[in-house]
């Protein structure tokens, strides 16, 4: 099922780029490494970048128990989460029609504190696998002290929309004969060569999930 259109999530600028089906939104959420969470502290809007993960129809955030973002999110007050992946710079013949190819999601909702220790461990595993699948099985898991110092907030994904732009520039008909190069510069987030910790033991080999790590799906 898709997201119902509301006054908040309906795409008004370039509505043809809007997508309201969950699969489109979830694909973007799962590929992106960072989300931005908008909150309102008294009368001051604040937007905070953070790591996220998704389990089913819920977005998960985690952080320090002292985090103002997590304390706000657990309060049940309204918040807004945005996620964006840039796929390319679009060069048109006119500066007015320059653009970017992108995939984005906006989520409106309210957070709920995850209090059960088993559920929190499941959420933290999801965050770990979101960053790098396979790491959870090898690295040390959070101990009781670390788990106590960590909050996990779950945000039901019930009101959201995706917005996607792809393809070549959209030039005006009269500009297409101008002697100006037009097209797209593709952009991709790609890992570089892993850099070992200087204190790493010489007998520890590079894991396959690190050597084969990619973000592009």
Residue frames relative to the residue before (quaternion, step in Angstrom):
aa qw qx qy qz dx dy dz
X 1.0000 0.0000 0.0000 0.0000 0.00 0.00 0.00
X 0.4066 -0.7153 0.5180 0.2339 3.53 -1.12 0.73
X 0.5974 -0.5350 0.4451 0.3984 3.52 -1.35 -0.01
X 0.4262 -0.6806 0.5174 0.2956 3.62 -0.86 0.81
X 0.4662 -0.6679 0.4990 0.2958 3.56 -1.05 0.73
X 0.0278 -0.7860 0.6173 -0.0194 3.55 -0.95 0.99
X 0.6926 -0.4416 0.3444 0.4546 3.57 -1.28 0.02
X 0.6796 0.4966 -0.2943 0.4528 3.59 1.09 -0.62
X 0.8164 0.3309 -0.1628 0.4445 3.59 0.67 -1.03
X 0.5159 0.6610 -0.4247 0.3415 3.61 1.19 -0.20
X 0.3951 -0.7172 0.5311 0.2180 3.57 -0.89 1.03
X 0.1464 -0.8186 0.5533 0.0485 3.56 -0.62 1.15
X 0.7108 0.3622 -0.2305 0.5572 3.59 1.07 -0.70
X 0.8132 -0.0456 -0.0475 0.5783 3.60 -0.57 1.21
X 0.0208 -0.8570 0.5148 0.0067 3.62 0.66 1.04
X 0.5810 0.5893 -0.3862 0.4074 3.62 1.14 -0.46
X 0.6302 0.5261 -0.3359 0.4618 3.57 1.21 -0.36
X 0.5535 0.6456 -0.3802 0.3638 3.57 1.22 -0.25
X 0.0454 -0.7671 0.6396 0.0214 3.54 -1.17 0.67
X 0.1559 -0.8235 0.5439 0.0417 3.54 -0.84 1.02
X 0.5161 0.6234 -0.4426 0.3861 3.60 1.20 0.19
X 0.5857 -0.6334 0.3920 0.3194 3.55 -1.03 0.85
X 0.6194 0.5686 -0.3579 0.4061 3.60 0.94 -0.80
X 0.6567 0.5082 -0.3103 0.4628 3.59 0.95 -0.88
X 0.6810 0.4846 -0.2885 0.4672 3.57 0.92 -0.91
X 0.6892 0.4985 -0.2915 0.4376 3.57 0.87 -0.93
X 0.5968 0.5591 -0.3616 0.4478 3.59 1.08 -0.62
X 0.6635 0.4867 -0.2937 0.4864 3.58 1.01 -0.82
X 0.6397 0.5320 -0.3208 0.4527 3.58 0.92 -0.92
X 0.7161 0.4728 -0.2574 0.4444 3.57 0.88 -0.95
X 0.6693 0.4910 -0.3114 0.4626 3.60 1.11 -0.55
X 0.6626 0.5305 -0.3110 0.4276 3.59 0.97 -0.84
X 0.3926 -0.7305 0.5143 0.2186 3.57 -1.08 0.76
X 0.7930 0.2267 -0.0815 0.5595 3.58 1.12 -0.68
X 0.0996 -0.7439 0.6530 0.1016 3.52 -1.21 0.63
X 0.2974 -0.7187 0.5937 0.2062 3.57 -1.30 0.31
X 0.1701 -0.8028 0.5691 0.0531 3.55 -0.75 1.11
X 0.2031 -0.7880 0.5752 0.0837 3.54 -0.74 1.12
X 0.0101 0.7885 -0.6132 0.0463 3.54 -0.83 1.06
X 0.3254 -0.7216 0.5727 0.2133 3.57 -1.28 0.19
X 0.0927 -0.7888 0.6074 0.0162 3.56 -0.50 1.25
X 0.7875 -0.1198 0.0013 0.6046 3.53 -0.27 1.35
X 0.7633 -0.2939 0.2083 0.5362 3.64 -0.32 -1.15
X 0.5909 0.5954 -0.3464 0.4199 3.59 1.30 0.13
X 0.3141 -0.7255 0.5748 0.2114 3.63 -0.66 1.02
X 0.0412 -0.7784 0.6263 -0.0052 3.56 -1.04 0.87
X 0.0958 -0.7817 0.6151 0.0378 3.58 -0.92 0.95
X 0.0686 -0.8281 0.5553 -0.0338 3.56 -0.60 1.20
X 0.3220 -0.7347 0.5598 0.2079 3.62 -0.83 0.94
X 0.1074 0.7968 -0.5879 0.0887 3.56 -1.02 0.76
X 0.5500 -0.5796 0.4813 0.3603 3.55 -1.32 0.28
X 0.0950 -0.7985 0.5938 0.0285 3.57 -1.07 0.71
X 0.0665 -0.7460 0.6531 0.1123 3.51 -1.40 -0.02
X 0.2600 -0.7562 0.5774 0.1646 3.56 -1.28 0.25
X 0.0213 -0.7371 0.6744 0.0372 3.52 -1.15 0.79
X 0.8282 -0.0618 0.0057 0.5569 3.57 -0.46 1.18
X 0.7852 -0.2814 0.2400 0.4967 3.56 -0.80 -1.06
X 0.6179 0.5270 -0.3554 0.4628 3.58 1.14 0.59
X 0.2838 -0.7197 0.6104 0.1698 3.54 -1.09 0.85
X 0.1909 -0.8062 0.5557 0.0696 3.56 -0.90 0.96
X 0.0746 -0.7590 0.6462 0.0259 3.54 -1.05 0.91
X 0.0310 -0.7941 0.6064 0.0274 3.57 -1.09 0.63
X 0.1934 0.7804 -0.5809 0.1270 3.53 -1.23 0.42
X 0.7579 -0.3610 0.2839 0.4633 3.53 -1.35 -0.18
X 0.5701 -0.5919 0.4486 0.3512 3.55 -1.15 0.61
X 0.6726 0.4831 -0.2909 0.4792 3.59 1.23 -0.45
X 0.4405 0.7269 -0.4417 0.2871 3.60 1.26 -0.12
X 0.4115 -0.7107 0.5084 0.2592 3.57 -0.81 0.98
X 0.5920 0.5613 -0.3677 0.4463 3.58 1.12 -0.60
X 0.7035 0.4585 -0.2733 0.4692 3.58 0.81 -0.98
X 0.6375 0.5181 -0.3306 0.4647 3.60 1.04 -0.70
X 0.6363 0.4924 -0.3271 0.4957 3.57 1.08 -0.66
X 0.6836 0.5151 -0.2976 0.4228 3.56 0.81 -1.03
X 0.6738 0.4990 -0.2990 0.4556 3.60 1.02 -0.72
X 0.5813 0.6362 -0.3544 0.3630 3.57 1.23 -0.46
X 0.4772 -0.6784 0.4383 0.3463 3.57 1.20 -0.37
X 0.4534 0.6667 -0.4651 0.3655 3.57 1.26 0.17
X 0.5918 -0.5916 0.3951 0.3790 3.63 -1.10 0.56
X 0.0026 0.7835 -0.6212 0.0143 3.54 -1.11 0.74
X 0.2651 -0.7451 0.5925 0.1530 3.55 -1.31 0.26
X 0.1257 -0.7880 0.6013 0.0406 3.56 -0.85 1.03
X 0.0596 -0.7948 0.6035 0.0225 3.58 -0.86 0.95
X 0.0729 -0.7751 0.6276 -0.0019 3.54 -1.12 0.83
X 0.0147 0.8185 -0.5716 0.0558 3.59 -0.80 0.98
X 0.0849 -0.7470 0.6575 0.0503 3.54 -1.12 0.82
X 0.2399 -0.7678 0.5802 0.1280 3.58 -0.76 1.05
X 0.1748 -0.8195 0.5427 0.0582 3.58 -0.70 1.12
X 0.8193 -0.1367 0.0959 0.5485 3.60 1.14 -0.33
X 0.3838 -0.6643 0.5853 0.2625 3.53 -1.34 0.39
X 0.2266 -0.7952 0.5551 0.0910 3.56 -0.71 1.12
X 0.1271 -0.8023 0.5826 0.0254 3.56 -0.58 1.22
X 0.1336 -0.7914 0.5949 0.0433 3.53 -0.56 1.20
X 0.6362 -0.5231 0.3958 0.4061 3.56 -1.28 0.10
X 0.7255 0.2899 -0.2003 0.5912 3.56 1.23 -0.46
X 0.5542 -0.6195 0.4373 0.3434 3.57 -1.04 0.72
X 0.5935 0.5996 -0.3578 0.4001 3.57 1.07 -0.72
X 0.7614 0.3875 -0.1924 0.4829 3.59 1.02 -0.78
X 0.3626 0.6931 -0.5272 0.3320 3.59 1.20 0.35
X 0.0242 0.8081 -0.5857 0.0584 3.56 -1.07 0.69
X 0.3512 -0.6735 0.5790 0.2963 3.54 -1.31 -0.46
X 0.3434 -0.6539 0.6183 0.2686 3.52 -1.25 0.49
X 0.1006 0.8117 -0.5553 0.1503 3.54 -0.70 1.09
X 0.1645 -0.7175 0.6592 0.1537 3.50 -1.43 0.19
X 0.0530 0.8231 -0.5595 0.0815 3.57 -0.66 1.05
X 0.1449 -0.7562 0.6323 0.0858 3.52 -1.32 0.46
X 0.0938 -0.7544 0.6463 0.0662 3.55 -1.10 0.76
X 0.0974 -0.7967 0.5964 0.0067 3.56 -0.83 1.07
X 0.1308 -0.7647 0.6271 0.0697 3.56 -0.94 0.93
X 0.3096 0.7726 -0.5109 0.2149 3.59 -0.77 0.88
X 0.3918 -0.6675 0.5750 0.2654 3.48 -1.38 -0.35
X 0.4227 -0.7442 0.4711 0.2136 3.54 -0.99 0.86
X 0.1723 -0.7456 0.6345 0.1086 3.51 -1.33 0.45
X 0.4247 -0.7014 0.5107 0.2587 3.59 -0.87 0.93
X 0.2772 -0.7272 0.6048 0.1691 3.56 -0.95 0.94
X 0.1240 -0.8498 0.5118 0.0207 3.59 -0.37 1.23
X 0.6108 0.5593 -0.3582 0.4311 3.60 1.06 -0.61
X 0.4938 -0.6960 0.4356 0.2863 3.60 -0.74 1.07
X 0.6516 0.5131 -0.3240 0.4552 3.60 0.94 -0.79
X 0.6556 0.4948 -0.3080 0.4801 3.58 1.00 -0.81
X 0.6383 0.5173 -0.3352 0.4611 3.59 1.03 -0.72
X 0.6412 0.5078 -0.3274 0.4731 3.60 0.99 -0.76
X 0.6230 0.5257 -0.3358 0.4719 3.57 1.04 -0.73
X 0.6530 0.5101 -0.3048 0.4696 3.57 1.02 -0.83
X 0.6667 0.4945 -0.3030 0.4681 3.59 0.93 -0.86
X 0.6044 0.5315 -0.3490 0.4800 3.58 1.11 -0.64
X 0.6394 0.5244 -0.3231 0.4602 3.59 1.01 -0.81
X 0.6373 0.5133 -0.3240 0.4748 3.59 1.02 -0.79
X 0.6512 0.5162 -0.3127 0.4600 3.58 0.95 -0.89
X 0.6959 0.4628 -0.2760 0.4748 3.58 0.87 -0.92
X 0.5793 0.5694 -0.3745 0.4472 3.57 1.17 -0.53
X 0.6918 0.4603 -0.2702 0.4864 3.58 0.98 -0.83
X 0.7892 -0.1527 0.1461 0.5767 3.58 0.79 -1.02
X 0.3232 -0.7681 0.5218 0.1824 3.59 -0.27 1.23
X 0.7426 0.3884 -0.3027 0.4539 3.54 -0.98 0.91
X 0.5866 0.6152 -0.3683 0.3766 3.57 1.16 -0.52
X 0.6093 0.5884 -0.3480 0.4018 3.58 1.02 -0.83
X 0.6782 0.5103 -0.2899 0.4424 3.57 1.01 -0.81
X 0.7414 0.4199 -0.2291 0.4706 3.62 1.14 -0.47
X 0.7203 0.4494 -0.2629 0.4584 3.60 0.88 -0.91
X 0.6186 -0.5389 0.4142 0.3941 3.58 -1.26 0.36
X 0.4055 -0.7155 0.5175 0.2364 3.57 -0.94 0.89
X 0.6414 -0.5193 0.3769 0.4206 3.62 -1.19 0.42
X 0.3336 -0.7267 0.5607 0.2147 3.57 -1.00 0.84
X 0.7522 -0.4009 0.2575 0.4552 3.59 -1.29 0.09
X 0.6560 0.5160 -0.3112 0.4545 3.60 0.93 -0.88
X 0.6776 0.4865 -0.2880 0.4704 3.59 0.93 -0.92
X 0.6453 0.5164 -0.3203 0.4630 3.56 1.01 -0.81
X 0.6408 0.5259 -0.3189 0.4595 3.58 1.05 -0.76
X 0.6998 0.4625 -0.2597 0.4785 3.59 1.11 -0.68
X 0.6800 0.4765 -0.2699 0.4875 3.58 1.30 -0.03
X 0.1951 -0.7549 0.6154 0.1158 3.53 -1.01 0.89
X 0.1132 -0.7501 0.6462 0.0837 3.55 -1.21 0.62
X 0.0907 -0.7867 0.6104 0.0168 3.54 -0.89 1.02
X 0.2088 -0.7663 0.6002 0.0943 3.53 -1.00 0.92
X 0.1164 -0.7826 0.6102 0.0407 3.57 -0.93 0.97
X 0.3441 -0.7340 0.5425 0.2203 3.63 -0.50 1.09
X 0.2886 -0.7534 0.5675 0.1646 3.58 -0.85 1.01
X 0.1650 0.8140 -0.5313 0.1672 3.55 0.08 1.33
X 0.7717 0.1952 -0.1124 0.5948 3.59 1.18 -0.53
X 0.3138 0.7437 -0.5125 0.2929 3.55 -0.15 1.31
X 0.0339 -0.7666 0.6377 0.0668 3.53 -1.36 0.15
X 0.2995 -0.7186 0.5972 0.1929 3.53 -1.26 0.52
X 0.1048 -0.7639 0.6318 0.0793 3.55 -1.24 0.50
X 0.0342 -0.8309 0.5513 -0.0671 3.55 -0.66 1.15
X 0.0218 -0.7666 0.6414 0.0197 3.56 -1.00 0.87
X 0.0855 0.7901 -0.6008 0.0863 3.56 -0.86 0.97
X 0.6739 0.5343 -0.3491 0.3722 3.55 -1.30 0.19
X 0.7257 -0.4574 0.3136 0.4073 3.55 -1.35 -0.04
X 0.6845 -0.4625 0.3477 0.4435 3.59 -1.30 0.03
X 0.3399 -0.7117 0.5814 0.1998 3.53 -1.28 0.54
X 0.0226 -0.8344 0.5495 -0.0348 3.55 0.24 1.30
X 0.5456 -0.5620 0.5021 0.3665 3.52 -1.29 0.41
X 0.6413 -0.5534 0.3726 0.3791 3.57 -1.11 0.70
X 0.7081 0.4783 -0.2745 0.4409 3.59 0.88 -0.94
X 0.6619 0.5142 -0.3115 0.4478 3.61 1.22 -0.33
X 0.5338 0.6873 -0.3919 0.2984 3.60 1.18 -0.36
X 0.6762 0.4675 -0.2965 0.4860 3.59 1.20 -0.32
X 0.4385 0.6960 -0.4676 0.3235 3.61 1.23 0.02
X 0.4430 -0.7036 0.4854 0.2704 3.65 -0.99 0.78
X 0.4191 0.6808 -0.4698 0.3744 3.56 0.77 1.12
X 0.4522 -0.6840 0.4918 0.2928 3.59 -0.84 0.93
X 0.0215 -0.7878 0.6155 -0.0120 3.54 -0.99 0.86
X 0.3568 0.7216 -0.5384 0.2494 3.56 -1.08 0.67
X 0.5375 -0.6136 0.4841 0.3167 3.54 -1.29 -0.44
X 0.2166 -0.7137 0.6476 0.1558 3.55 -1.12 0.77
X 0.2816 -0.7806 0.5282 0.1796 3.65 -0.27 1.18
X 0.1292 -0.7697 0.6217 0.0656 3.56 -1.12 0.73
X 0.0037 -0.7944 0.6066 -0.0308 3.55 -0.98 0.88
X 0.3516 -0.6863 0.5889 0.2419 3.57 -1.15 0.66
X 0.0656 0.8176 -0.5609 0.1123 3.55 -0.39 1.28
X 0.4553 -0.6908 0.4812 0.2898 3.62 -0.96 0.78
X 0.3409 -0.6918 0.5939 0.2291 3.54 -1.21 0.60
X 0.7393 -0.3874 0.2912 0.4675 3.57 -1.31 -0.10
X 0.4853 -0.6745 0.4647 0.3059 3.63 -0.80 0.95
X 0.2233 -0.7634 0.5956 0.1127 3.57 -1.08 0.82
X 0.3402 -0.7762 0.4995 0.1797 3.58 -0.47 1.19
X 0.5701 -0.5567 0.4866 0.3583 3.55 -1.22 0.60
X 0.5025 -0.6701 0.4424 0.3205 3.65 -0.77 0.93
X 0.7076 0.4435 -0.2613 0.4841 3.61 1.15 -0.53
X 0.4077 0.7227 -0.4677 0.3044 3.59 1.28 0.18
X 0.5051 -0.6560 0.4695 0.3067 3.55 -0.98 0.85
X 0.5429 -0.6559 0.4277 0.3034 3.55 -1.06 0.81
X 0.6641 0.5162 -0.3056 0.4463 3.58 1.21 -0.38
X 0.5867 0.5643 -0.3691 0.4486 3.60 1.29 0.06
X 0.2471 -0.7998 0.5347 0.1158 3.56 -0.55 1.17
X 0.6074 -0.5624 0.4269 0.3640 3.54 -1.28 0.41
X 0.3995 -0.7264 0.4954 0.2594 3.64 -0.65 1.02
X 0.5897 -0.5954 0.4173 0.3515 3.55 -1.12 0.67
X 0.6486 0.5227 -0.3354 0.4399 3.61 1.03 -0.71
X 0.6284 0.4822 -0.3368 0.5092 3.59 1.29 -0.24
X 0.6915 0.4839 -0.2887 0.4520 3.59 0.81 -0.97
X 0.7508 0.3706 -0.2018 0.5082 3.59 1.10 -0.70
X 0.3487 0.7862 -0.4633 0.2138 3.60 1.28 0.16
X 0.0918 0.7653 -0.6328 0.0742 3.57 -0.96 0.94
X 0.3354 -0.7192 0.5656 0.2245 3.58 -1.25 0.46
X 0.6342 0.5389 -0.3364 0.4407 3.58 1.10 -0.68
X 0.1827 -0.8097 0.5526 0.0750 3.57 -0.67 1.11
